[in-house]
Amino acid sequence: MGDGNTLNFWKDLWISDLVPLIHHALLHVPIDPVVRVNDMVSADGSWDWSQLQNLVSSHAIEAILNIVPPSPLLEPDRYCCLVLGGFIWQG
């Protein structure tokens, strides 16, 4: 992950240990299909935990905690393909 501007928060495979976060959404959460990973970063550059706690499971939050948040100082996101159990995920 780079700046987080192009990675879809729900649908892209941006957490290596998890399937896309759409599968970890809390049941009562309406899914915004265009939210990007960088939308989950607070003004100080850290993960916006107040948002995350209301969107995804505690298991997903633990995985996100181990990732450095995207930053506009980083290069643009790059996509790669990964084969998991016969399926190709792009993220």
Secondary structure, 3 states (H helix, E strand, C coil): CCCCCCCECCCCCCCCCCCCHHHHECCCCCCCCCCEHHHHECCCCCECHHHHHCCECHHHHHHHHCCCCCCCCCCCCCCCEEEECCEEEEC
